[in-house]
């Protein structure tokens, strides 16, 4: 019987730090696979570099599943980078404590109020910024209140979600939970909510991934994470207190994240959404299968050309090189990324990824056939009930039942974006939906 991964069975070279001696300087809320593939390895590198301040307390806001998979392993897990020159699994040990917020709300607040905590990072997805008790913003507000009452400085709260202006959104969500004007003023004056951009493709872990790690390392790891070699993290250089030496760890600090953020949202994420809905309608399960076809690759290149014209790029940004790298990442067959995984919560993602560049081009009098077809594919998915895992599913279904195509398009887009599209852009989407197909594969032929 293969033993479970644990400090006593940890394979490979030992870490260059003593886990028993590190401080938990980071609280991460939303401790899923993306965090364990993106931010946690940065703090692991800081610990290995001799800075013992950056152990992690992981918090799950809803499900105990991650805690239950990691607890028997004392927080250890295996990170596999697939598709590069090396594919060696490595064990990450920075995550030293795990909490489930509904079970231990007081412990979550205490971790946020701990004097050792300097950074709070979050991956709670777009819907995690809604108001309400028990959400991320509520816990941050309670933790900040406890710190102020104890005479401590605030922590730096770093959103790592794919949202434009994610730092400002997080700050607004936290302040919406605060009823004490003095506390709100203290948060505004002394707190920090830097904008960020994160980039790494992290598919859902499969039983095959777990089996491959067991074969390679001789231990069972139920918390295995598989990712790509590419990694990028850009943070606005604005902190409320201590931080690791981020530049030495590969993190780019900048005064303005927006050009980086917009390029990623409209090029990588926009293409991902197009692939998810067009590919999903065609029965294409994985991103690499979608771009294996020359016609579909040309469609993505056209979409990039349209979206790139709406970007304000940083000096020295190599647009052609960036798009070539994206296509290579999409085509990586050793990293099967499911279209169904990308398609989740489309109503929360399309405004930034596809509708914003479509609106920009329409305002400039430019047609956008690829962007319009990508939005039309999402609408068709709603209409036929494909890939509809969405917080607005019920409302979208009602809008999809309207008889006229133009009415359906207008009603669905009004649900997901308060800014109306110019009539020319709406017309392009309606045109992409016609003629009404009789089957999902015919939909895809119309879209492409």
RAQUI-V434605 format. One record per backbone hydrogen bond with DSSP energy under -1.0 kcal/mol. CO is the residue of the C=O (numbers start at 1). NH is the residue of the N-H. If there is no record, write none. Layout:
CO:NH
CO:NH
//
This chain:
3:220
6:9
6:10
18:21
23:25
23:55
25:118
25:119
26:57
27:121
28:59
29:123
30:32
32:36
33:37
34:38
35:40
39:42
39:43
40:44
41:45
42:46
43:47
44:48
45:49
46:51
47:50
52:23
55:26
56:96
56:97
57:28
58:99
59:30
59:31
60:101
64:68
65:69
66:70
67:71
70:73
70:75
71:74
73:76
77:92
78:225
79:90
80:227
90:79
92:77
94:56
94:96
97:58
99:60
100:103
100:104
104:108
105:109
106:110
107:111
108:112
109:113
114:117
118:156
119:27
120:158
121:29
122:160
125:128
126:129
127:130
132:135
135:139
136:140
137:141
138:142
139:143
140:144
141:145
142:146
143:147
144:148
145:149
146:150
147:152
148:151
156:120
158:122
161:163
163:166
165:169
166:170
167:171
168:172
169:173
170:174
171:175
172:176
174:177
175:178
180:184
181:185
182:186
183:187
184:188
185:189
186:190
187:191
192:157
195:236
197:234
199:232
206:210
207:211
208:212
209:213
210:214
211:215
212:216
213:217
214:218
220:5
221:224
225:80
227:82
232:199
233:252
234:197
235:254
236:238
244:246
246:249
246:251
247:250
252:235
254:237
257:261
258:262
259:263
260:264
261:265
262:266
263:267
264:269
265:270
267:271
268:272
269:273
270:274
271:275
272:276
273:277
274:278
275:279
276:280
277:281
278:282
279:284
280:283
285:339
286:290
287:291
290:293
293:297
294:298
295:299
296:300
297:301
298:302
299:303
300:304
301:305
302:306
303:307
304:308
305:309
307:310
308:311
314:317
317:319
318:322
319:323
320:324
321:325
322:326
323:327
324:328
325:329
326:330
327:331
329:332
332:335
337:287
338:342
339:343
345:348
346:350
349:353
350:354
350:355
351:356
354:358
355:359
356:360
357:361
358:362
359:363
360:364
361:366
362:365
368:372
369:373
370:374
371:375
372:376
373:377
374:378
375:379
376:380
377:381
378:382
379:383
380:384
381:386
387:389
389:345
390:393
392:396
393:397
394:398
395:399
396:400
399:402
404:408
405:409
406:410
407:411
408:412
409:413
410:414
411:415
413:417
422:426
423:427
424:428
425:429
426:430
427:431
428:432
429:433
439:443
440:444
441:445
442:446
443:447
444:448
//
